[in-house]
Amino acid sequence: MAPIPAELLPADEDGIRLPVRTAPSGHLRIDPRGWFTHDRFRFLAVLVVLLTVLVAALAATRASGGKAGFKEIGHQAGPQVLASSDLYLALNDMDAQLANVLLVGSAQNLGIGRQQALGTFEQRRRQADQDLQQAAALAGGDQSAARAVRRALDGFGRYQALAGQALLLDGQRPHPAAAPPAAAITLYRQATDEMKQVLLPAAEELRAANADRVGGTYQSRYRALRTGSDAVLVLGLVTLAALLLLQVTLARRTHRILNPALLLATACVLGGTITASTVLGSSADHLRVAKRDAFDSVIALTRARAIGWDANADESRYIVDRERWSDYQNAFYDKAGQLVGLPTAASLPDTYQAVLQQVVIKYRQNEKDVPFTGLLGDEFRNITFPGERTAAEEALLAWQAYQANDVRLRGLMDKRQVQAAVTFDTSPSADDSNGSFTRFDQAMARVIAVNQDQFTANIRSGADVLSGWTVVPPAAALVIIGLVLAGLRPRLAEYR
């Protein structure tokens, strides 16, 4: 047999150079060119689709949670807190009007008359009763709120019974100003003690329980919106990078630079990512402004207003119940400190007024440095909205004027000029005690209104920003997925 040429393989003895099948080596060898084309296209396409679905789901769920947060804070738990604050306000003024009824007696030509004080007392009683009924209906499964409501209802019943007896005795024995029957004063003391020791603490407990609920809702919803905004941005950029990598791979392997469908999908991903992240971030900002800047101020200022009413009532109590005059004077200045806390102790009329005057002068020299504490101090450190500083400054100056009139009132009582003190205490004149307090109260109402309006506006705007965003992300995801498939299908067909 002739020798085999060297250039022919042993398995190709006929010399026709057919492909040679090699023996299996124990594992499958995959052609790299096959994996780096259509398999890689499919892998990148699936990655883009999964990321798109993830971004859409994240945006939609965070938007849905945000809408629920705006609803709860703006229309459910938030109004409950406001109602409990309104209850605190009504209860304070109710007791103040009871003191005024005993103070004026059958006297005429005072700033207020017996019938006017009785009318306001009844108005506040109905308001408090309505607030308590609403609180009882809304307490639901909140055990803290339910306990507070029960305590308040029990105390309210006892208070009304004592107040009614005091009014009955007072009405049966007409008397001049500041000289009610001793039995009526005894019943009034019991009633006001019930108010201070049971009713007001229960109302504050109810407010705190509802405020905790609002605070918890705010923290969870705000955190979800803010982290959702950041996560959507990051995942959206990752999706964009995967989509760009797919296009680069297609261009290199198919030598086609432009793919219109994928370019449009890229634009949709970029625009959708920026828009979704902005929407979630904007709604988080609205929620923060509504809760921290507006709502918290409304609650604190409403409480400050109620404390102011109670302090004003302490002046009437100071006149009408001389056995407890020192207690009522101390209570007055304790409440004054809660409203405007001074840097040095000042519990006497002259010293408090002198220090307050120095504090106001220092503030007007530098508005950025607030030299006092208390609820008004907190408000001045949280000035946020147009018109808020002006109203707050009006309240501060009116409080200063009222404090000056308080010094004058106590001076009249020290001189035993009781009739003059009662007239000055009840007079609506701007230069008298009750008139200056009315200016303070009206300024406080304006500050509250500024914050209340901003709370309402930001709740509405935040909910509007999220409107439709439970539907938009899934719809956008379907469009993007459709564009990816439309851009990739012709290229995959080339490898069949």
C-alpha positions in Angstrom: 0.0 0.0 0.0 1.3 3.5 -0.9 2.3 5.8 1.9 -0.2 8.4 3.1 0.7 12.0 2.3 1.8 14.0 5.3 -0.7 16.8 4.6 -3.7 14.5 4.9 -5.1 13.7 8.3 -5.4 10.1 9.4 -9.1 10.2 9.4 -9.2 11.8 5.9 -7.6 9.0 4.0 -9.5 9.8 0.8 -7.9 13.2 0.7 -11.1 15.1 0.2 -10.6 17.3 3.4 -13.9 16.7 5.0 -14.4 18.2 8.5 -13.1 16.0 11.2 -15.3 15.1 14.2 -13.2 15.1 17.2 -13.8 12.7 20.1 -15.8 14.0 23.0 -13.6 15.5 25.7 -16.0 15.1 28.6 -17.8 18.6 28.5 -19.7 20.8 26.0 -17.7 23.5 24.2 -20.0 26.4 23.2 -19.0 28.6 20.4 -18.2 32.0 22.0 -19.5 33.8 18.9 -22.9 32.2 19.3 -23.3 33.3 23.0 -22.1 36.8 22.4 -24.8 37.5 19.8 -28.4 36.5 20.1 -28.0 34.9 23.6 -26.4 38.1 24.9 -29.2 40.2 23.2 -31.8 38.1 25.0 -30.0 38.4 28.4 -29.7 42.2 28.2 -33.3 42.5 27.0 -34.6 40.4 29.9 -32.5 42.5 32.3 -34.0 45.7 30.9 -37.5 44.3 31.2 -37.0 43.2 34.8 -35.5 46.5 35.9 -38.3 48.4 34.1 -40.9 46.4 36.0 -39.1 46.9 39.3 -38.9 50.7 38.8 -42.5 50.9 37.8 -43.7 48.8 40.8 -41.6 50.8 43.2 -42.9 54.2 41.9 -46.5 53.0 41.9 -46.4 51.5 45.4 -44.7 54.5 46.9 -47.1 56.8 45.2 -50.1 54.8 46.5 -48.6 54.9 50.1 -48.0 58.6 49.8 -51.6 59.3 48.8 -52.8 57.2 51.8 -50.5 59.3 54.0 -51.9 62.6 52.7 -55.5 61.3 53.2 -54.8 60.1 56.8 -52.9 63.2 57.9 -55.1 65.7 56.0 -58.6 64.2 56.5 -58.5 61.6 59.3 -56.0 61.6 62.1 -55.0 65.3 61.5 -58.5 66.6 62.0 -58.8 64.4 65.1 -55.8 66.3 66.6 -57.3 69.6 65.6 -60.6 68.6 67.2 -58.8 67.6 70.5 -57.0 70.9 70.5 -60.3 72.7 69.9 -61.6 70.8 72.9 -58.8 72.0 75.1 -59.5 75.6 73.9 -63.3 75.3 74.6 -62.8 73.8 78.0 -60.5 76.6 79.1 -62.8 79.3 77.9 -65.8 77.6 79.4 -64.2 77.8 82.9 -63.1 81.4 82.2 -66.7 82.4 81.4 -67.9 80.7 84.6 -65.5 82.9 86.5 -66.8 86.0 84.7 -70.4 85.2 85.6 -69.5 85.1 89.3 -67.3 88.2 88.8 -69.8 90.6 87.2 -72.9 89.5 89.2 -75.8 91.8 88.7 -73.6 94.9 88.1 -74.3 97.0 85.0 -72.1 99.1 82.8 -69.1 96.7 82.8 -67.3 95.4 79.8 -69.4 92.3 79.9 -72.7 91.4 81.6 -73.9 88.3 83.3 -76.1 87.3 80.3 -73.3 87.7 77.8 -70.9 85.6 80.0 -73.6 83.0 80.4 -74.2 82.9 76.6 -70.5 82.4 75.9 -70.3 79.7 78.6 -73.2 77.8 77.0 -71.6 78.2 73.6 -68.3 76.7 74.8 -70.2 74.0 76.7 -71.9 72.8 73.4 -68.6 73.1 71.6 -66.8 70.9 74.1 -69.6 68.4 74.1 -69.5 68.2 70.3 -65.7 67.7 70.4 -66.0 65.0 73.0 -68.6 63.1 71.0 -66.5 63.4 67.8 -63.4 62.2 69.7 -65.4 59.2 71.1 -66.6 58.3 67.6 -63.1 58.5 66.1 -61.1 56.8 69.0 -61.7 53.4 67.4 -59.1 50.9 68.4 -56.7 53.4 69.8 -56.6 52.4 73.5 -54.8 55.6 74.7 -57.3 57.8 73.0 -60.3 55.8 74.2 -59.1 56.0 77.9 -58.6 59.7 77.6 -62.1 60.2 76.1 -63.7 58.2 78.9 -61.8 60.2 81.6 -62.8 63.5 79.8 -66.5 62.4 79.5 -66.6 61.5 83.2 -64.9 64.7 84.3 -67.1 66.8 81.9 -70.2 65.4 83.6 -69.0 66.2 87.1 -67.8 69.7 86.0 -71.2 70.6 84.5 -73.0 69.5 87.6 -70.8 71.6 89.9 -70.9 74.6 87.5 -74.6 74.3 87.2 -75.0 74.4 91.0 -72.7 77.4 91.3 -74.6 79.3 88.6 -77.9 78.5 90.3 -76.8 79.8 93.7 -75.2 82.9 92.1 -78.4 83.7 90.2 -80.6 83.3 93.3 -78.7 85.9 95.2 -78.0 89.0 93.1 -74.8 90.7 94.1 -72.5 93.5 93.1 -69.3 92.9 91.1 -66.7 90.6 92.7 -69.0 89.7 95.7 -70.6 86.3 94.8 -72.2 84.1 97.6 -69.6 82.1 99.5 -71.5 78.9 98.7 -71.2 79.7 94.9 -67.5 80.3 95.3 -67.0 77.0 97.1 -68.8 75.1 94.3 -66.8 77.1 91.7 -63.5 76.0 93.4 -64.6 72.4 93.1 -65.6 72.9 89.5 -62.3 74.6 88.5 -60.3 72.0 90.4 -62.1 69.3 88.4 -61.3 71.2 85.2 -57.6 71.6 86.1 -57.0 68.1 87.6 -59.1 65.9 85.4 -60.6 67.5 82.3 -57.7 69.4 80.9 -55.2 66.6 81.5 -57.5 64.2 79.8 -58.0 66.6 76.8 -54.2 66.9 76.6 -53.7 63.2 76.8 -56.3 62.8 73.9 -54.4 65.4 71.9 -51.1 63.7 72.5 -52.5 60.3 71.5 -53.8 61.6 68.3 -50.7 63.6 67.6 -48.6 60.4 68.1 -50.7 58.7 65.5 -50.1 61.6 63.1 -46.4 61.6 63.9 -46.1 57.9 63.2 -47.9 58.2 59.9 -45.8 61.1 58.9 -42.5 59.4 59.7 -43.3 56.2 57.8 -44.9 58.0 54.8 -42.3 60.7 54.5 -39.5 58.1 54.7 -41.2 55.9 52.1 -41.6 58.8 49.7 -38.0 60.1 50.2 -36.3 56.8 49.9 -38.6 55.9 47.0 -37.5 59.0 45.1 -33.9 58.1 45.6 -34.4 54.4 44.8 -36.3 55.1 41.6 -33.5 57.4 40.5 -30.8 54.8 41.1 -32.7 51.9 39.6 -33.8 54.1 36.7 -30.2 54.9 35.9 -29.2 51.2 36.2 -32.1 50.5 33.7 -30.8 53.2 31.4 -27.2 51.8 31.6 -28.5 48.3 30.7 -30.5 49.7 27.8 -27.5 51.6 26.5 -25.3 48.5 26.8 -27.9 46.6 24.8 -27.7 49.2 22.1 -23.9 49.3 22.0 -23.9 45.5 21.8 -26.4 45.5 18.9 -24.4 48.2 17.1 -21.1 46.3 17.4 -22.5 42.9 16.4 -25.0 44.0 13.7 -23.1 47.1 12.4 -26.3 49.1 12.7 -25.6 52.3 14.6 -29.2 53.5 15.1 -32.2 51.5 16.5 -35.2 53.9 16.6 -37.3 51.8 18.9 -34.5 51.4 21.4 -33.6 55.0 21.2 -37.2 55.9 22.0 -37.2 53.4 24.9 -34.1 55.0 26.2 -35.7 58.5 26.1 -38.8 57.0 27.9 -36.6 55.5 30.6 -34.7 58.7 31.1 -37.7 60.9 31.2 -39.8 58.5 33.3 -37.0 58.1 35.8 -36.5 61.8 36.3 -40.2 62.5 36.4 -41.1 59.7 38.9 -38.2 60.6 41.2 -39.2 64.3 41.1 -42.9 63.5 41.8 -42.1 61.4 44.8 -39.6 63.9 46.1 -42.0 66.8 45.6 -44.8 65.0 47.4 -42.4 64.3 50.3 -41.6 68.0 50.5 -45.3 68.9 50.5 -45.8 66.3 53.3 -42.9 67.7 55.3 -44.2 71.3 55.0 -47.7 70.3 55.8 -46.7 68.3 59.0 -43.6 69.9 60.4 -43.9 73.5 59.3 -47.7 74.0 59.4 -49.5 71.3 61.3 -47.2 71.3 64.3 -47.4 75.1 64.5 -51.2 74.9 64.4 -51.2 72.5 67.3 -48.7 74.4 69.4 -50.3 77.8 68.7 -53.8 76.5 69.5 -52.6 75.3 72.8 -50.9 78.6 73.4 -54.1 80.4 72.7 -56.0 78.2 75.1 -53.3 78.9 77.8 -53.7 82.6 77.1 -57.5 82.3 77.7 -56.9 80.4 80.9 -54.4 83.0 82.1 -56.9 85.8 81.3 -59.4 83.9 83.4 -56.9 83.7 86.3 -57.2 87.5 86.5 -61.0 87.1 87.0 -60.4 84.3 89.6 -57.8 86.5 91.3 -60.4 89.2 91.8 -63.4 87.1 92.7 -61.8 84.5 95.0 -59.6 86.5 97.3 -58.8 83.5 99.6 -56.9 82.0 96.7 -55.5 85.2 95.1 -51.9 84.1 95.5 -52.6 80.7 93.9 -54.2 82.4 90.9 -51.4 85.0 90.6 -48.8 82.2 90.6 -50.9 80.2 88.1 -51.1 83.3 85.9 -47.3 83.8 85.7 -46.7 80.1 85.3 -48.9 80.2 82.1 -47.2 83.4 81.1 -43.9 81.6 81.2 -45.4 78.8 79.1 -46.3 81.3 76.4 -43.2 83.5 76.6 -40.4 82.0 78.6 -37.9 84.6 79.9 -34.2 84.0 80.4 -34.4 84.9 84.1 -36.9 84.0 86.7 -39.7 86.5 86.9 -42.8 85.5 88.9 -43.9 88.9 90.2 -45.9 91.4 88.1 -43.3 94.2 88.0 -40.3 91.9 87.4 -42.0 89.9 84.7 -43.0 93.0 82.8 -39.6 94.5 83.1 -37.8 91.4 81.8 -40.4 91.0 79.1 -39.8 94.5 77.9 -36.0 93.9 77.7 -36.6 90.7 75.7 -38.8 92.4 73.2 -36.3 95.2 72.7 -33.5 92.7 72.2 -35.6 90.7 69.6 -36.4 93.9 67.6 -32.7 94.7 67.4 -32.0 91.3 65.9 -34.9 89.2 64.6 -32.6 86.2 63.9 -31.8 85.9 67.6 -35.0 84.9 69.5 -34.1 85.7 73.2 -37.2 84.0 74.7 -38.6 80.4 74.9 -42.0 79.0 75.5 -44.7 78.3 72.8 -44.3 81.7 71.2 -40.6 81.3 71.2 -41.0 78.0 69.3 -43.2 79.7 66.8 -40.7 82.5 66.2 -38.0 79.8 65.5 -40.3 78.2 63.0 -41.4 81.2 60.9 -41.9 79.8 57.4 -44.8 81.3 55.5 -45.6 84.8 54.1 -47.4 86.9 56.7 -46.5 84.6 59.6 -43.8 86.8 61.1 -46.0 89.9 61.0 -48.8 88.2 62.8 -46.5 86.6 65.3 -44.9 89.9 66.1 -48.3 91.5 66.6 -49.1 88.7 69.1 -45.9 89.3 71.0 -46.4 93.1 71.2 -50.1 92.6 72.2 -48.9 90.1 74.9 -46.5 92.7 76.2 -49.3 95.4 76.3 -51.6 92.9 78.1 -48.9 92.2 80.7 -48.4 95.9 81.4 -52.2 96.1 82.0 -52.0 93.1 84.3 -49.5 95.0 86.5 -52.0 97.9 86.6 -54.9 95.6 87.4 -53.0 94.1 90.4 -52.1 97.5 91.5 -55.7 98.5 91.7 -56.5 95.4 93.8 -53.6 96.1 96.1 -55.2 99.6 96.7 -58.5 97.8 97.3 -60.1 99.6 94.4 -62.2 96.5 93.5 -64.8 98.3 91.4 -62.2 100.0 89.3 -60.3 96.7 89.0 -63.4 94.9 87.7 -64.2 97.6 85.3 -60.6 97.6 84.0 -60.5 93.8 83.8 -63.7 93.5 81.7 -63.4 96.7 79.6 -63.1 96.1 75.8 -61.3 99.3 75.4 -57.9 98.9 73.6 -56.1 100.5 76.5 -57.7 98.3 79.2 -57.0 94.7 80.2 -59.7 92.8 78.3 -59.2 95.0 75.2 -55.5 94.3 75.1 -56.1 90.6 75.6 -58.5 90.6 72.7 -55.8 92.1 70.5 -53.4 89.3 71.5 -56.0 86.7 70.9 -56.9 88.0 67.5 -53.2 88.1 66.5 -52.8 84.5 67.7 -55.8 83.5 65.6 -54.2 85.1 62.5 -50.9 83.2 63.1 -52.9 80.0 63.4 -54.9 80.8 60.2 -51.7 81.3 58.2 -50.4 77.9 59.2 -53.8 76.2 58.9 -54.1 77.6 55.3 -50.6 76.3 54.4 -51.4 72.9 55.9 -54.5 72.6 53.8 -52.8 73.9 50.7 -49.8 71.5 51.0 -52.0 68.5 51.8 -54.0 69.2 48.6 -51.0 70.0 46.5 -49.1 66.8 47.7 -52.1 64.6 46.9 -52.5 66.4 43.5 -48.9 65.7 42.6 -49.4 62.0 43.2 -52.7 61.9 41.3 -52.6 59.2 38.6 -49.2 57.9 39.7 -50.5 54.5 40.6 -51.4 54.1 36.9 -48.7 56.0 35.0 -45.7 53.8 36.0 -47.2 50.5 34.9 -48.4 52.1 31.7 -45.0 53.6 31.0 -43.4 50.2 31.7 -45.6 48.5 29.2 -44.6 51.1 26.5 -40.9 50.7 27.3 -41.1 46.9 27.2 -43.0 47.0 23.9 -40.3 49.3 22.4 -37.5 47.1 23.6 -39.2 44.0 22.0 -39.9 45.9 18.8 -36.3 47.1 18.5 -34.8 43.7 19.3 -37.1 41.2 17.5 -35.7 42.0 13.9 -32.2 41.5 15.1 -33.0 38.2 16.8 -34.7 37.0 13.6 -31.4 37.3 11.7 -29.9 34.5 13.9 -32.7 32.0 13.2 
